[in-house]
Amino acid sequence: MLETAKQHGLRFDAVQLPLNVMDAHFNSFEKRVLPVLVKEGIGVLAMKSMGDPFILDSKTVTAPECLRYNLSLPVSVVITGIDSQERLEQALTAARTFKPLSEKEVQALLAKTKDAARDGAFEKYKTSQHFDGTVKNPQWLG
């Protein structure tokens, strides 16, 4: 997408993309796209910190760990779903108490999630049509 935009003389001010502790292991936006955005000074809007909430279903990491991981990346903002007062409090606590992860802490989280993340099973937006609205609504494509 970035390369196509560049070929047509377009530049994005910001890009929203899924970033999370499992992404680093499988078809990684963090490894392939994030460095380009940072290098080109494009704002990074991180989403899917918890994979909606499939990453939490893996029982390998907690929600606060997921939020802290994303907040430790070079992002402009972390977008997290707020569907209850409890989720709002969780996000506020993560923001108010935020301390960037050390390299040792990052490596520990990546080690905890490595096996679960290997095939993308907990990142359904990469491996299924679960989030693809056009599959359910082909008329949108004309």
N, C-alpha and C positions, 0 to 999 in steps of 0.2 A: 504494500500500500504506500509506504513512504517513498519507495523508488519510483513507482508509477506517478505519484504526485509530483516528484521532482522533475521527471521527464516532461511533464506538462506545465512546468513553471509554477507549481503550487507549493505552498508551505503551510503546514499545520502549526497553529499556535499551541495546541494541546492535543494529546491523544489519550483516550481511555482504553485501558487494557487490563486483562486479568493478571494479577500478581499474587502469589501466595507461596507458602513454604513447600508445597508439593510441586509447583511449577518448575522449580529448579531441576527436577529429576526427569521431566518428560516434556518433549516438544516445547522448550522453555522460552517464554516471552521475556523473562528476566535476563536470560543469557543472549538472546538474539535481537530483541527489539529495544529493551531498556537502555543499553549502552549507546545506541544510535540516537535515541531521544535526548539523552543527557548531553552527548557530544554536540548535537545540533541546537541545544537550548530550547527544546520543545517541552512544554509542560506535561507532566506525567500524572494522570488521574488513575490511581490504582483501584481496581474493583476485584470482587470475588476473593477477598481475604480468607474466607472460610468455605469457598466453593459452593455456597448456597444450599445447604450447610454440609455438603457431602464430606468435606475434609474432616469436620468434627465427627461424622459417623465412623471414620477410620479408627477413632479412639487412640490416635497417636499424639495429638496435640490438643491444647485447650484454646478456647476463643481468645483469651488474653494473649496467649503466645502467638496466635495467628495475627492479631492486630499489632503486637509489638514487632513482629517480623516485618510486616509491611511498612510500618512507620519507620523502620530502620533502613529501608531502601531509599535511594535518591528520588523520592516522589514529591509532587506538589501537594497532593491530597490523597487520603485514603477514603474511599466511599464504602460505607458499611450500611447494610440494611438495618433499619430501625422499625421493627414490627411490634414492639412492646416497650413498656416503661423499663423493664429489666434490661432489654437490649440497649436502650438509651443510656442507662446507668453504666452498663458495661463499657460502652464506647467512651463515655465521659471519663470514667476511671482510667481507661487506657491512655487517653490524651493527657489527663491531669498528672498522671504518675509516670509518663513516658521517659524512659532512659534508653538510648540506642543500645542494641545488642552488641556485645563484643564479638570479635571474630570467633572466639571459642564458643560462645553461646549460639551463634549462627550455625557453626559446624555441628553442635549437639542437636539442634532442632532438625537439621538436614539428615543427620544420622538416624534420628527417631522416625522420620517420615520416608526414608529411602525405599524400604521394601513395599510399603503401601502405595507409594507414588509411581513405582516402576512402570506400570502399563496405563496410567491415566484413569484408572477406574473411579477415582474420587474427584476427577476433573471432567465431569460429564459434558461441559461446554466444549471440550476438545475431542471427546470420544463418542458422542452420541448426538442425536437431533433433539434431545430433551429441551433445549432452549431455543430451537430454531422455529420461530413463528411462521416462517414461510412454508414449512413442511405441512403445517396444519391449515394454512391459508394460501394455497398456490395462486389464487386470483390476485394476490398482491403483486405478483410478478408480471401481470398483464397477460 
